Amino acid sequence: MERPPHFICIQLPANPEYVLIVRLAVSGLANRLDFPYEEIEDIKLAVSEACNSIIAGSPPGSLILVECDSDGKTFEILVKTQSVDENDGALVPGSEQDMGLHIIRALMDDMEYLAKPGSGAVIRIRKNMSA
């Protein structure tokens, strides 16, 4: 299957030390997609919060996968893990992980958090592109 030219995929250890790599890659792609500087900063913060939320629910030694794509109308970022902690990725209200999702909602046009027992967790965030 052929991917569009704006698709990137990064697999990294579920460790906060690697979030900077994701921020750099996502901001580079957002710049290439002609987002204004202020929106690129919002996207970088949102993807950092998404990564940190997924990492917080991941057991030691696991991996996270970050996929970015654009259809010309929206810029979509997925942050996911295949393994989750003993809570199966469930958010604890008021936790740092939960607070990160509130930040993402404030910065992006759309956000979904999905967690299924034994299947991992996914945060999907979207930013609409200016016409």
N, C-alpha and C positions, 0 to 999 in steps of 0.2 A: 504494500500500500504506500503510495507516494504521499508525503507530507507537504503542506504549504511551506513557502520559504520563511515564514515567521514563526515556525514551531521550534521550540527548544525543550530539551528534557535533561534533567540533572538528577543523578542519584548520589546521595551523600550519607555519611553516618548521621544518625539521629543525635547530634551533639551541637549545642549552641555555638561552638567555635566555628562551625561551617556556614552559619547563616550569612555571613558577610559575602561569601562566594555567590549565594543565591541573590542577594541584594544587587551585587554588581552586574550579574547576568541579566536580571529582570530590568534594571534601570537602563542598561545598554539597549535592550530590545524596545523598551518604552520610548527611548530617545529615537531609535530608528523608525518607530511608528509615528513620530512627530508629535508626541504629547508635550504640552508646555512644561517648563521646569517645575512649577508648583505641583502639577499633577504627578510628575515623576517622583517627587519627594513623597507625596501621599502613597503612591504605589509601593515605593521602597519600604515605608513604614508598615503598610498593610501586609506585605509579603513577609516582613520580619516577624510580625505578630502571628501570622499564620504558621510560619515555621516553628516558632517557639511554642505555640499551642500544641502542635502535632508532636513536637519533641517531648513536651512535658507529659504526654500520654503514652510515650513509647518506652518499652523496656530497654535496659542497657544492651548495647551491641546491635540494635536494630538499625534499619536504613529508612531514610525518607526519600520520596520521589517528588520532584517539582517539574510540572509541565506548564509551558506557556504557549499560547496560541492566539491568533487573531484572524477574524473573518473579514476584517476591513470595517466592521461596525463596532465590535467590542474586543477588548483585550481580556483574555481569560487566563487565570492562573490556578492550577490545582496543586495542592500540597497534600501528600498522602503517605501513609505508612501501611505496611501489610500486617504488622504485629502491634498489638496494643497491650497496655498493662492489665493488671488483674481486674480493673473496672471496665474493661472492654471499651476504653475511649470515652466513657461517660464523663461529662463535665460536672464539676462540683460548683453549684451556684456560688458566686462571690470569689471563686478562686482566681489566681493570676491568669490561668488558661481562659476562664470565662471572661475576664476583663479584657483580654486581648481580642476576643471576638467582638466586643462592643466597640473597640477602637476601629477594627476592620469595617464594621457596619457604618461607622461615621465617615470613613474615608473613601469607601468604594460605592459603586452604584448597586451592587448585588453581592450577597454572601450566603453561602450554604455550608452547614456543618453536618456531616453524615458519619455516624459510627454504628457499626454492626458487630455484635459479639462474634469474635473469631475472624472477622474480615478486615479489621483495621479501621482507620478513620481518614476522612477526606475533608479538606476545607477548599471550597471552590469560590474564588472571588473574581468579580468582573468590573471593568471600568469601560464606560461607553466612550467611543472615540468621537471627536468633533468632526463635523462634516466639512 
